[in-house]
Amino acid sequence: MRNFIVAILACWSLNVFAETPPANDPVALKAQLQDYYFDAARRGDLDMLNTFIDSGYSLNTQDDKGYTALILAAYHGENAYVERLLAAGADACAQDKRGNTALMGAIFKGELKIAQRLLATDCNPDQRNGAGQTAAMYAGLFKRIELLDELKAKGADLNAQDPIGNSASRLASGEIRTPAPR
C-alpha cells in the first residue's frame, strides 16, 4: 500500500496527472489520495504521513466537512501525528466548515496533552467557531478546568460571551444558557 501511495504521490508532484487521459480519472485519484491521507490521520500512521510530507502533499488539505489532518488527529488522540504535522508546518488555526479548530476538537474529546501542545502555537486563543464559541468556552462546558488557566495565560478572555450569553467562566460553573424558544 505504501509503495502504491508513493508512486501516486510522485506522479502527482510531477503533475503527470494534469495531462493524463480522462480514462485514468485524476479527480478520482486525487480523492483516493485524500482518503488515504485522512485515514492515516485518524489512525496515527506516521510512516504514511511522512510519505505525504516527503512528497510535498498539502498538509492543510480539507475534506468535505472542512477537516484537516491536524483536526482529525487531534480529535482522535494521535499525539505523535499532531506533533509531526505541526513540525512540518500544518496550520493549527485552520477551521472546519463549522469554524471549529483542532484545539476545540482536542478539548471536546478530553485530549489534554494535545490541547496543551496546540495552545503553544500562534493561534488566537479567542478564535471563534460559527456558533460564536471559543476554545475556552469548550473547556468550561466540558469541565476541562485545568486548561482554563492555560488559556487565560495565553490571553483568552474567559468572560467573552457567545451570542446567547455563555462564557467560559459561566460554563465552568455549570451555568448554561440555552437559546430562547421561538
Secondary structure as a PSIPRED ss2 file (coil, helix, strand):
# PSIPRED VFORMAT (PSIPRED V4.0)

   1 M C   1.000  0.000  0.000
   2 R H   0.000  1.000  0.000
   3 N H   0.000  1.000  0.000
   4 F H   0.000  1.000  0.000
   5 I H   0.000  1.000  0.000
   6 V H   0.000  1.000  0.000
   7 A H   0.000  1.000  0.000
   8 I H   0.000  1.000  0.000
   9 L H   0.000  1.000  0.000
  10 A H   0.000  1.000  0.000
  11 C H   0.000  1.000  0.000
  12 W H   0.000  1.000  0.000
  13 S H   0.000  1.000  0.000
  14 L C   1.000  0.000  0.000
  15 N C   1.000  0.000  0.000
  16 V H   0.000  1.000  0.000
  17 F H   0.000  1.000  0.000
  18 A H   0.000  1.000  0.000
  19 E H   0.000  1.000  0.000
  20 T C   1.000  0.000  0.000
  21 P C   1.000  0.000  0.000
  22 P H   0.000  1.000  0.000
  23 A H   0.000  1.000  0.000
  24 N H   0.000  1.000  0.000
  25 D C   1.000  0.000  0.000
  26 P H   0.000  1.000  0.000
  27 V H   0.000  1.000  0.000
  28 A H   0.000  1.000  0.000
  29 L H   0.000  1.000  0.000
  30 K H   0.000  1.000  0.000
  31 A H   0.000  1.000  0.000
  32 Q H   0.000  1.000  0.000
  33 L H   0.000  1.000  0.000
  34 Q H   0.000  1.000  0.000
  35 D H   0.000  1.000  0.000
  36 Y H   0.000  1.000  0.000
  37 Y H   0.000  1.000  0.000
  38 F H   0.000  1.000  0.000
  39 D H   0.000  1.000  0.000
  40 A H   0.000  1.000  0.000
  41 A H   0.000  1.000  0.000
  42 R H   0.000  1.000  0.000
  43 R H   0.000  1.000  0.000
  44 G C   1.000  0.000  0.000
  45 D C   1.000  0.000  0.000
  46 L H   0.000  1.000  0.000
  47 D H   0.000  1.000  0.000
  48 M H   0.000  1.000  0.000
  49 L H   0.000  1.000  0.000
  50 N H   0.000  1.000  0.000
  51 T H   0.000  1.000  0.000
  52 F H   0.000  1.000  0.000
  53 I H   0.000  1.000  0.000
  54 D H   0.000  1.000  0.000
  55 S C   1.000  0.000  0.000
  56 G C   1.000  0.000  0.000
  57 Y C   1.000  0.000  0.000
  58 S C   1.000  0.000  0.000
  59 L C   1.000  0.000  0.000
  60 N C   1.000  0.000  0.000
  61 T C   1.000  0.000  0.000
  62 Q C   1.000  0.000  0.000
  63 D C   1.000  0.000  0.000
  64 D C   1.000  0.000  0.000
  65 K C   1.000  0.000  0.000
  66 G C   1.000  0.000  0.000
  67 Y C   1.000  0.000  0.000
  68 T C   1.000  0.000  0.000
  69 A H   0.000  1.000  0.000
  70 L H   0.000  1.000  0.000
  71 I H   0.000  1.000  0.000
  72 L H   0.000  1.000  0.000
  73 A H   0.000  1.000  0.000
  74 A H   0.000  1.000  0.000
  75 Y H   0.000  1.000  0.000
  76 H C   1.000  0.000  0.000
  77 G C   1.000  0.000  0.000
  78 E C   1.000  0.000  0.000
  79 N H   0.000  1.000  0.000
  80 A H   0.000  1.000  0.000
  81 Y H   0.000  1.000  0.000
  82 V H   0.000  1.000  0.000
  83 E H   0.000  1.000  0.000
  84 R H   0.000  1.000  0.000
  85 L H   0.000  1.000  0.000
  86 L H   0.000  1.000  0.000
  87 A H   0.000  1.000  0.000
  88 A C   1.000  0.000  0.000
  89 G C   1.000  0.000  0.000
  90 A C   1.000  0.000  0.000
  91 D C   1.000  0.000  0.000
  92 A C   1.000  0.000  0.000
  93 C C   1.000  0.000  0.000
  94 A C   1.000  0.000  0.000
  95 Q C   1.000  0.000  0.000
  96 D C   1.000  0.000  0.000
  97 K C   1.000  0.000  0.000
  98 R C   1.000  0.000  0.000
  99 G C   1.000  0.000  0.000
 100 N C   1.000  0.000  0.000
 101 T C   1.000  0.000  0.000
 102 A H   0.000  1.000  0.000
 103 L H   0.000  1.000  0.000
 104 M H   0.000  1.000  0.000
 105 G H   0.000  1.000  0.000
 106 A H   0.000  1.000  0.000
 107 I H   0.000  1.000  0.000
 108 F H   0.000  1.000  0.000
 109 K H   0.000  1.000  0.000
 110 G C   1.000  0.000  0.000
 111 E C   1.000  0.000  0.000
 112 L H   0.000  1.000  0.000
 113 K H   0.000  1.000  0.000
 114 I H   0.000  1.000  0.000
 115 A H   0.000  1.000  0.000
 116 Q H   0.000  1.000  0.000
 117 R H   0.000  1.000  0.000
 118 L H   0.000  1.000  0.000
 119 L H   0.000  1.000  0.000
 120 A C   1.000  0.000  0.000
 121 T C   1.000  0.000  0.000
 122 D C   1.000  0.000  0.000
 123 C C   1.000  0.000  0.000
 124 N C   1.000  0.000  0.000
 125 P C   1.000  0.000  0.000
 126 D C   1.000  0.000  0.000
 127 Q C   1.000  0.000  0.000
 128 R C   1.000  0.000  0.000
 129 N C   1.000  0.000  0.000
 130 G C   1.000  0.000  0.000
 131 A C   1.000  0.000  0.000
 132 G C   1.000  0.000  0.000
 133 Q C   1.000  0.000  0.000
 134 T C   1.000  0.000  0.000
 135 A H   0.000  1.000  0.000
 136 A H   0.000  1.000  0.000
 137 M H   0.000  1.000  0.000
 138 Y H   0.000  1.000  0.000
 139 A H   0.000  1.000  0.000
 140 G H   0.000  1.000  0.000
 141 L H   0.000  1.000  0.000
 142 F C   1.000  0.000  0.000
 143 K C   1.000  0.000  0.000
 144 R C   1.000  0.000  0.000
 145 I H   0.000  1.000  0.000
 146 E H   0.000  1.000  0.000
 147 L H   0.000  1.000  0.000
 148 L H   0.000  1.000  0.000
 149 D H   0.000  1.000  0.000
 150 E H   0.000  1.000  0.000
 151 L H   0.000  1.000  0.000
 152 K H   0.000  1.000  0.000
 153 A H   0.000  1.000  0.000
 154 K C   1.000  0.000  0.000
 155 G C   1.000  0.000  0.000
 156 A C   1.000  0.000  0.000
 157 D C   1.000  0.000  0.000
 158 L C   1.000  0.000  0.000
 159 N C   1.000  0.000  0.000
 160 A C   1.000  0.000  0.000
 161 Q E   0.000  0.000  1.000
 162 D C   1.000  0.000  0.000
 163 P C   1.000  0.000  0.000
 164 I C   1.000  0.000  0.000
 165 G C   1.000  0.000  0.000
 166 N C   1.000  0.000  0.000
 167 S E   0.000  0.000  1.000
 168 A H   0.000  1.000  0.000
 169 S H   0.000  1.000  0.000
 170 R H   0.000  1.000  0.000
 171 L H   0.000  1.000  0.000
 172 A H   0.000  1.000  0.000
 173 S C   1.000  0.000  0.000
 174 G C   1.000  0.000  0.000
 175 E C   1.000  0.000  0.000
 176 I C   1.000  0.000  0.000
 177 R C   1.000  0.000  0.000
 178 T C   1.000  0.000  0.000
 179 P C   1.000  0.000  0.000
 180 A C   1.000  0.000  0.000
 181 P C   1.000  0.000  0.000
 182 R C   1.000  0.000  0.000
